[in-house]
């Protein structure tokens, strides 16, 4: 079962952007779609280049 943790207020993430959060030793990319109250979270690591860039929107 997945568990969500409070990282920041949703209004701290501009619509159609992403931010990076450090949870323990793992970077998590958090995205907020346009004009929506939902958020999505994935690993911030690009699986092809092993670079920490996904929260910047480089996908």
MDAnalysis code that builds the backbone (N, CA, C; Angstrom):
import MDAnalysis as mda
import numpy as np

u = mda.Universe.empty(177, n_residues=59, atom_resindex=np.repeat(np.arange(59), 3), trajectory=True)
u.add_TopologyAttr("name", ["N", "CA", "C"] * 59)
u.add_TopologyAttr("resid", np.arange(1, 60))
u.add_TopologyAttr("resname", ["UNK", "UNK", "UNK", "UNK", "UNK", "UNK", "UNK", "UNK", "UNK", "UNK", "UNK", "UNK", "UNK", "UNK", "UNK", "UNK", "UNK", "UNK", "UNK", "UNK", "UNK", "UNK", "UNK", "UNK", "UNK", "UNK", "UNK", "UNK", "UNK", "UNK", "UNK", "UNK", "UNK", "UNK", "UNK", "UNK", "UNK", "UNK", "UNK", "UNK", "UNK", "UNK", "UNK", "UNK", "UNK", "UNK", "UNK", "UNK", "UNK", "UNK", "UNK", "UNK", "UNK", "UNK", "UNK", "UNK", "UNK", "UNK", "UNK"])
u.atoms.positions = np.array([
    [0.838, -1.187, 0.000],
    [0.000, 0.000, 0.000],
    [0.880, 1.247, 0.000],
    [0.540, 2.215, -0.818],
    [1.281, 3.472, -0.904],
    [0.784, 4.443, 0.149],
    [1.689, 5.281, 0.612],
    [1.327, 6.282, 1.605],
    [1.806, 7.643, 1.119],
    [0.937, 8.647, 1.169],
    [1.287, 9.993, 0.780],
    [1.772, 10.752, 2.003],
    [2.801, 11.564, 1.827],
    [3.330, 12.414, 2.883],
    [3.112, 13.864, 2.500],
    [2.853, 14.708, 3.475],
    [2.728, 16.142, 3.208],
    [4.115, 16.705, 2.914],
    [4.262, 17.310, 1.738],
    [5.535, 17.912, 1.325],
    [5.416, 19.431, 1.325],
    [4.353, 19.928, 0.700],
    [4.105, 21.366, 0.611],
    [2.629, 21.563, 0.306],
    [2.198, 22.793, 0.321],
    [0.833, 23.125, -0.055],
    [0.709, 23.023, -1.569],
    [-0.429, 22.565, -2.076],
    [-0.597, 22.430, -3.532],
    [-0.406, 23.760, -4.241],
    [-0.716, 24.860, -3.603],
    [-0.539, 26.179, -4.219],
    [0.929, 26.587, -4.322],
    [1.820, 25.851, -3.638],
    [3.255, 26.106, -3.768],
    [3.804, 25.564, -5.089],
    [3.040, 24.684, -5.755],
    [3.430, 24.128, -7.051],
    [2.587, 24.824, -8.115],
    [3.215, 25.571, -8.975],
    [2.487, 26.275, -10.025],
    [1.844, 25.263, -10.973],
    [0.637, 25.553, -11.472],
    [-0.001, 24.641, -12.424],
    [0.898, 24.387, -13.643],
    [0.876, 23.160, -14.120],
    [1.648, 22.720, -15.295],
    [3.158, 22.737, -15.047],
    [3.572, 22.559, -13.781],
    [4.996, 22.495, -13.462],
    [5.261, 21.322, -12.527],
    [6.519, 21.111, -12.238],
    [6.922, 20.073, -11.305],
    [7.948, 20.600, -10.324],
    [8.078, 19.922, -9.201],
    [9.088, 20.246, -8.198],
    [9.741, 18.943, -7.753],
    [10.884, 19.058, -7.137],
    [11.589, 17.893, -6.618],
    [11.557, 17.937, -5.099],
    [11.278, 16.782, -4.492],
    [11.307, 16.664, -3.033],
    [12.271, 15.552, -2.658],
    [13.007, 15.735, -1.603],
    [13.927, 14.720, -1.108],
    [13.258, 14.007, 0.061],
    [12.979, 12.724, -0.122],
    [12.355, 11.902, 0.918],
    [13.351, 10.839, 1.330],
    [13.958, 11.037, 2.493],
    [15.040, 10.140, 2.889],
    [16.209, 10.354, 1.949],
    [16.606, 9.308, 1.245],
    [17.692, 9.404, 0.265],
    [17.196, 9.404, -1.172],
    [15.897, 9.490, -1.375],
    [15.328, 9.395, -2.718],
    [14.724, 10.719, -3.164],
    [15.036, 11.110, -4.401],
    [14.429, 12.298, -4.998],
    [13.120, 11.897, -5.670],
    [12.069, 12.668, -5.408],
    [10.752, 12.403, -5.981],
    [10.319, 13.623, -6.786],
    [9.893, 13.387, -8.024],
    [9.365, 14.458, -8.876],
    [7.857, 14.526, -8.653],
    [7.362, 15.706, -8.313],
    [5.938, 15.918, -8.055],
    [5.417, 16.891, -9.109],
    [4.369, 16.476, -9.820],
    [3.808, 17.275, -10.908],
    [2.377, 17.671, -10.600],
    [2.012, 18.874, -11.036],
    [0.638, 19.362, -10.911],
    [0.134, 19.734, -12.299],
    [-0.899, 19.043, -12.791],
    [-1.449, 19.376, -14.111],
    [-2.057, 20.784, -14.120],
    [-2.376, 21.256, -15.283],
    [-2.979, 22.579, -15.440],
    [-4.328, 22.652, -14.722],
    [-4.541, 23.739, -13.994],
    [-5.823, 24.041, -13.338],
    [-6.466, 22.816, -12.679],
    [-5.702, 22.048, -11.978],
    [-6.213, 20.816, -11.388],
    [-5.715, 20.719, -9.949],
    [-6.475, 20.072, -9.121],
    [-6.084, 19.897, -7.722],
    [-5.388, 18.557, -7.485],
    [-5.076, 17.836, -8.568],
    [-4.374, 16.575, -8.429],
    [-2.872, 16.787, -8.509],
    [-2.121, 15.850, -7.949],
    [-0.671, 15.813, -8.122],
    [-0.265, 14.385, -8.458],
    [0.866, 14.268, -9.144],
    [1.411, 12.977, -9.501],
    [2.854, 12.931, -9.048],
    [3.309, 11.774, -8.578],
    [4.673, 11.648, -8.083],
    [5.341, 10.419, -8.688],
    [6.583, 10.606, -9.131],
    [7.409, 9.519, -9.650],
    [8.844, 9.766, -9.200],
    [9.698, 8.804, -9.431],
    [11.114, 8.996, -9.146],
    [11.639, 10.135, -10.015],
    [12.545, 10.922, -9.507],
    [13.111, 12.047, -10.253],
    [14.247, 11.612, -11.176],
    [14.628, 10.359, -11.145],
    [15.778, 9.875, -11.904],
    [15.372, 9.433, -13.306],
    [16.026, 9.988, -14.316],
    [15.842, 9.568, -15.699],
    [16.447, 8.164, -15.833],
    [15.661, 7.153, -16.231],
    [16.173, 5.787, -16.270],
    [17.223, 5.543, -17.362],
    [17.291, 6.393, -18.375],
    [18.246, 6.195, -19.465],
    [19.610, 6.806, -19.174],
    [19.617, 7.978, -18.552],
    [20.872, 8.685, -18.320],
    [21.255, 8.767, -16.846],
    [20.408, 8.229, -15.965],
    [20.640, 8.250, -14.517],
    [20.861, 9.682, -14.020],
    [20.108, 10.628, -14.596],
    [20.216, 12.034, -14.213],
    [18.953, 12.436, -13.443],
    [19.106, 13.330, -12.491],
    [17.995, 13.813, -11.668],
    [17.334, 15.006, -12.347],
    [16.470, 14.743, -13.343],
    [15.936, 15.836, -14.157],
    [14.439, 15.797, -14.387],
    [13.733, 14.747, -14.015],
    [12.327, 14.626, -14.394],
    [11.456, 15.727, -13.813],
    [11.763, 16.230, -12.629],
    [10.940, 17.292, -12.036],
    [11.030, 18.585, -12.829],
    [12.050, 18.728, -13.659],
    [12.202, 19.921, -14.503],
    [11.360, 19.828, -15.772],
    [10.729, 18.690, -15.979],
    [9.913, 18.520, -17.170],
    [10.676, 17.992, -18.362],
    [11.875, 17.511, -18.140],
    [12.672, 16.944, -19.222],
    [12.359, 15.455, -19.307],
    [11.321, 15.132, -20.077],
    [10.929, 13.723, -20.200],
    [10.863, 13.323, -21.654],
])
